[in-house]
Amino acid sequence: MQAASMRVLLLMVFLCTVLAHPFRLDCMRELEAGGAKIMSEIPVASNAPVLVYRGSALLDDGDYYYSDDVLEVKYDVELGAQKQLRATGGATFGNGLSCTPTINHETLQPFLNMSGASGPVTIWAGSAAFQGRVRVSSKL
């Protein structure tokens, strides 16, 4: 009986840890500083900027894009943090979605394909360390 209850306790701890980690953040879920709770906490603004490059040229807020652009999006966060990049306006990341999977940032493929984009495109990101509060960048 004691071994069975220990297994249940370990399973509960494992599930709580997995469910509390930000890798489960769906693209359709709100990702806004001061917005809906994520991991039981209201997200806060991040000081880390989102940087967008066309080749080696850093783009500024309000710059134009071209339909054949594949832009690199950078969002530097603390080592080991999970992060998610997001875009609107029809721009898509390598996975064909408007957001990246929330994975360890060292393996993230941060390229944004603009071929399906039209009109204004907004780009931003969010991140969280293990069981830490989600931090959300300003939008470009």
C-alpha positions, 0 to 999 in steps of 0.5 A: 500500500505504501509503494502504491501511494508513493507512485501516485505522489510521484506521478502527481509531482511529475504532472504538476511540474510538466503542466506548470512548464511553459512549453504547453503554451498554445499559439491561440492563447493570449500572451500579453503582459498584464493579461490572462494568467499563465502558470497561475501568474499574470505575465509581466513586461520583459526588458529584453527586446525582440530584434528582427533582422533581414540578413545582417540588417537590423529592422526598426519598428515600422520598417517595410518587409517584402513578400520574399523576406525570411526574417530572423527573430531574436529574443535573448533570455536567461539560459535554460528559459523556454521562449515563444516567438509570435507574429501576426498578419499572415507571417509564419515561422518554420512550423507553418504557424504564427508562433514557434513551439515553446522550447529551449531557446538554444534549439529554436528556429527563429526564422519568419517567412513573410510570403503569406503576410499582408498589411501590418505584421506584429512580432513579439515574444514571451519567456519563462524559466522553470516555474517562473513568471512569464515575461512578455516583450514589447511588440514591434 
